[in-house]
């Protein structure tokens, strides 16, 4: 389409260009024609003008000659009348025109001259028969003055008889004085040539004009390079016939109009040339002006073209940009539409899945409820049904939690709750959840922690936990029974001293995923679908939630998988290291400064040594039992205050090894078995004094707890079992929902406690305000209630002027399950926040903690 | 940024258009002054006429020597605000009046103001009192003595040249080398060279015209007179008639006669040939190894300046070795010139050191001024060396009563035309007698 547009622009441009060229070509031809016509006309006019000028000069010369002849005739008449003609002649002084007067009596060949010497016709050539008026004129000759002259002879007639001949010599110089000094702005060259001798008898006198030839016609031809024989022949013919000639010829590389103008019937000729540029000066000026105008117009036109060009260029640029923007918008719209369609499809699919996933447990709940009603009299059946209803309810709950999480994350409302936690707690809690699941599916769950320098870190433990649970539960779900699931926490090279860089790997050898699915695994509302995994229940939101949480924590997650080979998820996190977390005092008080670790895994040994070094506890490593026994029996044996014995994979050998070590050390030195979580505690050997099991992986906190436990055992202190017994307690419960209120009442009564339920916060406040001191052990407060909500009610209660108003535990029980809700509840003055549906065990634990703690 | 460029473009275009409009208004503007459409032309009232020779014109060729003179004329025109009009004459053929004849006629009839004259004419007109005394000009003070001597007639400095014209033999050195010939010093050497050239098939070893063969005669005649240390006494003896010109001239004429007789010179051709026109082409074509010409002809872009062979200019053979002949042309002012004062002023400028420097630099000649020196072309070095050694013969000397340059030329022509040496000597004797008679008459 773009191409088509560009072609369209070019298609428009070419005709326009051709039109411009055509217009200019026509204009050029027009200007040229006009200019040519002007030149031609001016040239013709100049030729005419030159002809007229030459005619004028010719007429002038002829007039002079005629006047000279007439004057000579008058003088001849005078001489005829004179008594002594010779005396008359002698008495005459030469002037500028008539330089010599001579007289020969008829019948004689010699006479006299006014110059004094004898005179004869010798040297004068009248043979041409040229005449001026009625007088014969001689050929031109160089006279006694060294200048060119001619003589006219006139008969002297007296009484009708010719008595003598009167000769007068005239010089051409006198003509020069009567001729224009220069014409055509002094650029024209004018000579007078004697027609018979072809001598140049009068020449221009200006400087530089000598170059034009000065001797005779041949010299004129030579000087002006007029060598064209044909032309010269034509000129010769004209000269012979006394005709005028005018022709173009270059004089000194300049085009000139050459002329030969007959005077006195061809006796003498005006010859010369005028440069064309002098003749056509006006034409040239006009042409120059025309060209100036054309040039100005052209420049103006081209300037306009340039402006037009830049304007078009700018317009095109803007158009292209707009088209580009439109294209981008179109693409964005298309993408948005596609995304919306995908989202819509995903959501449709999700809803379809949800519908299925919700209906399935709901069907179970309702179905078992029906069965419950029917078999209400059969306690075994009832227990079985309620157990299944509870399981279905739990599943529904997890579905709802996931949906809420996704919507929250997508709306950007998730806030990380950063706090200090230990990896031990994290791993323990995850282990506690996943291991039973794996066990249920007959899978092996392996936990490894290596290369981590700090056990106590800062982060949102709950969310990290969520990530691990999601990944691991998926691994369990998508691994066939008998498979393996690995959790690895690997310390990476620190990028900053303040942050621990941890890589969490969750691997399984399960079904694996197709490459297509891998591409969208982190998209919301997707779930691997095949004949195998379809059997697995899930919302398809777990991975999207996981990825979002990881990225929210500034981490990264990636996955690799092969179908039927398994999957590997890697989560990279950088968690801040809190300051001052070591508890060196504890170890001093416990009297432990050196321990022996019997561990075959060198990596694990190093981890233990590193961690304990921070606690200022020295760890010696024994790679095997023999080495351990050897160390214990050696000089240093007595220094060990504790022995860690890795018995994983030893089985009965482990017990035997423990026995060997026990035999080698003092009975008071505790021995801790490092074992996998699934070790069966309660074996006879382990029941013995000063022995315990420390579940792998090794964590300092767990080690510390175990040490404390051993010391307490050793000290005879029996830790009180924290039971969740609520017996004898009495609660005030604010709950607007009757069913929930009834359930609550029943649960509390089942635990041997009692409660009084009010319908809203206001009633709760009033009831508490009117209660006796100590009447209620705690207040269970719903949040969303009519009249007054739980937060306001709590504030009102805390504001009461009663001693116990500040102290009485207020426990939020609400369907508002988000962290913000919890935060708001605590801010309102509540002690703890429990999300609905109520977990009875948790409720018992919390109530007993706060209510009994109060006691 | 683009927008900023566009604005600049628009501004530039607007400025261009405004410029064009202003240009057009200026070009088409203008207003006549008053109602009279004729503007008065300044008439250059001061005109000086100068009569000078002119060679036959070649198409599209500038004559460097004339250009040099023209430059000094232009200088004078500029400095004085006068216009110098040229009047020229060139004989069409040998039957025509010579330039000298016409110069005499014109000067005698006061036709022009300034004349460029040959030595014989200078002497003739000087003696007739037709030339102004130029010794009062400032430029005359800078002249070399030899120049003053040659142009002083009856105690008056009647002409001043723009260059010291020195004649010499133009030698094709390549041809001399080809036949292993030394450059000739004496007439005998010269004849021997000619013999060898002739024997080697060179038809005419010496190219000549009707003007310059006299140099052979003058060189041999006056080598001792001008270089023997007794110049003034010998001239006085000649002027008084105690010595005869014919005695001086005879060896030279006999030499020329032998040259003619042996065919070393084509007498018939020389008799009708104008200077350079007759012999020049053969010399340049290396058909003729020797010609004679004036100093300036050796300069580039002149007659022999661009020869295709190694050319040397040496003096004429004489008993005292190679001898330059210096005839001294010169500018003169007519005694009754119409514009005498302007003419004197023009000469003052044309002959000033400034003008002579321009002339000498253009023309590469020996300047008549003591204050002007320029380098010459290498070919002229042998001739220049002799002149700098003060070894030369004057082709004309106004101090001699018998004009030398013109008369010798005419008598040599007679020799070319078949006269015997005796007849030529008789002519000299007649002329000497005549000059003494004139002296007596004027006396």
Interface residues (C-beta under 8 A of the other chain):
Chain A: X142 X143 X144 X145 X146 X147 X173 X199 X203 X205 X206 X207 X208 X209 X210 X211 X212 X213 X214 X215 X216 X219 X222 X223 X224 X225 X252 X253 X289 X292 X293 X296 X299 X300 X303 X306 X307 X310 X314 X317
Chain B: X2 X6 X9 X10 X13 X16 X17 X20 X23 X24 X27 X49 X54 X56 X57 X58 X59 X60 X62 X66 X70 X73 X74 X84 X85 X86 X87 X88 X89 X90 X92 X96 X97 X101 X102 X103 X104 X105 X106 X107 X108 X109 X111
